[in-house]
């Protein structure tokens, strides 16, 4: 087993190796801002950047701030898997909970968000290594394969979303492991370079006249007349409209939103460069891959096909590379023992955010706009719902099935997810026991 302390594994995200947001000449300083701002967006990930572009192109004066550097968070650290992100309950579970009409609307809008982002990237000519690669999802038991197949077929029958059932006897055509008992190939899924997508959005925002400010933390926000007074670092600003787009990085400054999400640390490792033959032994058709594990393990080839990137949930909410690197490496080798002698090059993490009902949410609360709670599937959702919430701010048709749900919290939840390490460890044990 790899020892992080004795290794030369970099803690720089693989995606940041050739994309440096901190050196971007598009970024302004807080001193460049006027005391009055028309629209302030807090959070410079996919949601905030997408919303800013829609608002700016509609003629609004927009400023986006981030307490770190622009693109710091999960938007540039995720696995770059791009799919509709259907609800984990599946069609039958959704029908049981919400009824046939709402269930189908949820699935249709999930697919609409995926299609919207693909079209946006292609229309805007954003160079982010977009690949229509398909995704194979493996089943950990025959029972789970049967359930997965039923759900996949029901979704395919409802939507234009082709799937292929792959029995265990044929799974080596799709993935190089014996652990699964068959699986489903989602033929329409894609992948991309997440940091290059952020970088492409930054360039579009610069052209649209949006002001981007890094190292600028919102420390106080209060209603003031027809707008708000925002304290950013130690300086006050008058703001007409505010959008909170912080997702897993939401702070106590917007406590009413923070108590409605559960931040979870998602982690990734990247191997050193491997041969084409070794990559083919893992991913013969260069699909992205995911299992039915409770810890949501997934993997994909790098855009150039030379490295395997493997991700999953951390056992702890704190950023501890020495722990999650070994944990991910162990699980990667459990799936792909042929990688036993392959060294790791990078390890990193970021925060995603779950809602209590596993549905993303957008809308207006106490006069403040928000969009967040993507439940670990934010590439399409965050970009699409950033655009949607911007339409709402403009008074245009930004209707979404996701804004029909109350944004719930839980009794006694104080926005401190102290219970998550215990839950994650239970899921880890449940995976081992095949539950």
N, C-alpha and C positions, 0 to 999 in steps of 0.2 A: 504493500500500500504506500502511496506517495506521502512523503512528509513535507508539509508546506514549508516549514522552517528551513529544511535542508535543500529545498528546490530553488529554481530560478524562475518561478512562475510570477509573471507580472500581474499586478492588481489593476492595471489599466484595461478597461474594457476593450475587447478585440475590435469593436466597431470604431473606437476612438483612435486607433493606431494611424489611420490616414485621414481623419477628420478632426480638426482642432477648433472647437467652437470658441475657446478663450481668446484666440488670436484674430477673431473675425473683425475686419475693419468696419463691419456694419453696426457694431455695438456702440451705443452712446453711454455717457456717464450721467449720474443723477444731476450734476450741476448744469447739464444741458437742458433740463426740463423747465418749462414755464410753471408758475404757481397754479395755474388753472389748466385742467386737462378735460377733454371731452369724454373719452372712454379710457378707463384703466383696466387692463387685464393682468391678473395676478397668476403667474405660472406660465413658463415658457416651454411647455411640452407640446404635443400634438394638438391638444384641445385649444390652448391659448393661441398658438400660432395659426391654426386653421380659422378660428373665429376672427382673429385680427385681420387676416387677408380678406375675408368676406366683408367685414365692416369697412376696411380701408377702401376697397374697390367700390363701396357704396357711397363714398365721399366723407366718411367719418375720420376725425383725427384720433388716432389710436396709439396708446403707449402700452407696451408689454414689459413687465418687470419680473425678475426672478431673484430669489435670495442667493442662488448660486450663479453659475454661468448659464447662458442661454443654451437650452438643450441638455442640461445636466442630468435630469432624472430618467425615469424608466423609458421615456420615449426614444432615447438614444442608446439604451442598454438592453432592450428586450431582444427576443430571439429572431424577430423579423418574420414570424409566421403570419401569413395573411389569409384569413378565411372569414366566413360570416359570423363566427362566434355564436352559434346557436345555444340556447339555454340548456343547462345540464339536465333538466327534467325530460327533454325530448318532447315530441309532439303529444304523445299520450299523457305525459305528466302535466304538460301545460294545459291541455284540455280539461283534465281533472281539476286543476286549481283555478283556471281563469275562464273556462268555457271555450267552445270551438272557435268563435269569431276572434276573440282576443288572442288565443293561442296562435292562430294562423297569421294574425297581424304582427305578432312578435317575430315569428320566423321570417315573414316577408320583409319586414324592415331590417332585420339582421342581414339578409341577403342584399337589400337595397344599399345598405351602408358599405358593404364589400364592393359592390358594383360601382358605387359612387367614387370610392377611393381609386379603384383601378382606372376609371375614366379620367379622374382628376390628374393622376400621375402621367397618364399617356397624353392628355390634352395639353397639360402644362409643360410637357417634355422634361420632367424631373429625372435626372440621372441617379437612380437609387437601386440599380441592379435588380429591377423587378423581373421575376421569373415565374412563369406559369408551370409550376413543378408538380402539383398534386400533393396530397398528404395521406400517409398511411397511418391508421390508428389501430394499434394491436390490442387484442383481448387477452387478459391474464388467465382466463379459464373458459371452458366450453360454455358454461352458463352465461358468462359475460359476453361471449361472442354471439350467442343467440339473441341476447337483449340488445346488443349493439347493432346487429344486423336488422332487427325489427325496427328500431328507432331510425336507422339510416334510410331504410326503404320507405318508411312513412313520411319522412321529410322529403325524399326524392319525389314521391308521388304528389306532394303538395306544391313543391317549388321546382324551378328550373335549376336543379342542383344534382347533377349525375353522381352516382356512387357505384362502386363495384365491390361486391362481396368476395373476400379472398379467404378460402378455407386454409387450414393449417398445411395441407399438402402442397399448396401453391404459394405460401407466404414468402418463401426464399426468393421468389421472383421480385419481391417488393422490399424486403428488409432482411438483413443478415443476422437473425437471431433465432434460437429455438425456444425462447421463453414464451412467446405468444401462442395462443391456440386459434390462429386465424385473425382476421381483422377486416377493416373496411378501408377502401381507397376512396378518398374524396377528390375526385378528378379535377374539380374547378379551383381548388386552393392554390395559393401562390406564396411567394416569399420575396423579401427585399432586404436591403441594407438599411436598418432603421436610422442610423446616424446620418447617412446620406440623404434620407428623406427629410430629416430635420434641417440639414444644411440647405437643401433645395427650397424648403419653406422660408428659411431666413432670407435667402436671396430674393424670393418673390416679395417678401414683406418690405425689404429695402427698396425695391423698385416701386412699391405701392405707397411709399412714404411713411411707413410705420416706424415708430421709435422703439428700439429694443434696449433695455437697461439691465445689466447684470449686477450681481452683488447688491441688490436693492431689496430689502426685506420690508414687507408690510407689517408694521408693529401695532397699528391702531386704525380702526375704521368705524366712523360713526356718522349717523345721518345729520345733515346740515342743510336746512332750507329745502330746496328742490333737489339737492344732490347729497354729496358726502364729503367729509373731511378725512383724508387719508394721511397717516404718518408713515413715511417711507424712510427707513433709517432714522435720522433725527429731524427730518424736514416735513412740513405740512403742505398738502396740496388740496385744492378744491376740485372735486371730480363730479361730472354729471352722471355717468353710469359706470358700474363696476361689474366685472365678470371674474368670479373665482374659478380658476382652472388648475387647481393644485393636486387633485386626486390623492394619491398616497402620501403626499407631502403637505397636506392640509394642516394648519397650525391652530393654536388656541386663539389667534386673532379673529378667526371665523369659527368660533366654538360650536355654533349651532349646526354647521355643516360637518365639522370634524367628528361630532358624536354620532353621525349617521354612516360613517364608513369605517372599515377595519383595514388598516394598513398591514400588508404582508410582505415580507422580504422574499424576493425572487432572485435566484442565483444562477450563474452560468460559468462554464469552463470552456476553453478552446484548446484543442490539441495543437501540437506542432504540425508542420506540413507533413502529409503522408502521401504515399504513392497512389496513383489512380487505381491500382489493383486492390490496395487496402480499402480505399473508399468504396469501391464496388462491392467488397465483401460486407460492408455495413449497409450501404444504400445503393443497390444496383442501378436504380433509375433516378438517383439524386432527388428523391422525394424529401419532404419534411416528414418527421415521424413523431408520434405521440402514443402513449399507452393509456390504459384505463386506470392507472395508478392514482391513488388519492392525493399523492404529492405532485401530481401533474408533471411527471418527467417527460421531456421532449428532446428532440435533437434534429439537426439539419446540417448539410454540408455548407461550408462558407460559399459566398457567391462565385468564387473562382474554383470551387471544388477541391481545394487542397487541404482543408481542415474540417474536423468535425466539431460542432458546437453543441454542447449538452447542457440542459437546464432543468430546474425544478425548484420547489419551495425549500427555504432554509429551515432548519430545526429551531432556530432562534430568531427573534426579530432584530437583534443587534447585528451589525456588519462585522462578522468574524470569519475572514477568509481562511484562517487556519483550520476552522471547523467545517465550513461548507464545501471547501475544495476537496477534502478527503471524502466527505459524504457523497458528493456528486461523482467523484472518480470511482468510488466503490460501486455505485449504482450503474454507472456507464459500463464498467467491466462485467457486471452481472448480466447486462444485456448483450454486450459485445466483448467476450473474452479475447477475441482476436486482437484487441487493442492493448493487451497487457504490457507490451514493451514500448508503447507510444508515450512520449512525454507530453506534459501539458505546457502551454505557452502563456495562457491568460486565465485569470479568474476574477469575477466581479459580481456585483449585486445591485439591486435597485428596489424601490418600493412600489408595489401595485396596491390597488384598493378594491375591496369587496364591499358590496352593499349587503344589508341583512336579508334582502329578498332575491339576491343574485341577479338583479336587473340594473342596468345603468340608469342614471337619472339626470334630467336637466330641467331647468325651470327658473323660477324666481322665488326667493325667500327673503322676507323682510326688505323687499326692494332690491336685493342683490341677486344678480344672475349667477347661475352655476351650471356646470356639467361635469360629472364624475361618477365613480363607482363602476369601472369597466370589468371588474371581476377577473383580472388577469388576461383579458383578451382585448387590448386597447388599440391595436394598430389601426384597424378599420373603424372601430367604434369611436375612438377619441377624435380622429380627423373628421368623421362624418357628423358627429354630434357637436363638435366645435362649430362647424358650418351651420348646423341647425339652430344652435342657441344664438348665433349671430343674427340669423334671420328674425328670431323672436325679438332681439334687441332693436332691430330695425323696424319692427312693427309689421313685418312681412309674414308670409305663411311658413312658419317654422314648426308646424305641427309634427308630432312624433308620437308613436304609441308609447314610447318610454316616458313621456311627460304626463301620461294618464294615471301613473301609479304614485301614491303617496310615498315620499322619501322617508322610510321608517328608521327609527332608532330602537333601542331596547331599554326596558326599565333597568335602572341601576348601571347602565353602561356609561362610563364617564370619559369616553374617548381614549382610554388607556387599554389597549388590547393585551393585558397581562396574561390572559388565559390562552393566547394563541400558541405559545411553545408547547403547552400540554396537549392541545388539540392536534397540532402538527405531529407530535410524537405518537399520539394515538393512531393517526392516519398511517404513519410509518409502520407501526406494529400491525395494523389491519391489513396493509399491503402484504406483509410477510406471511400473515396467516391466511391470506386469500379470501378475506371477508369482503 
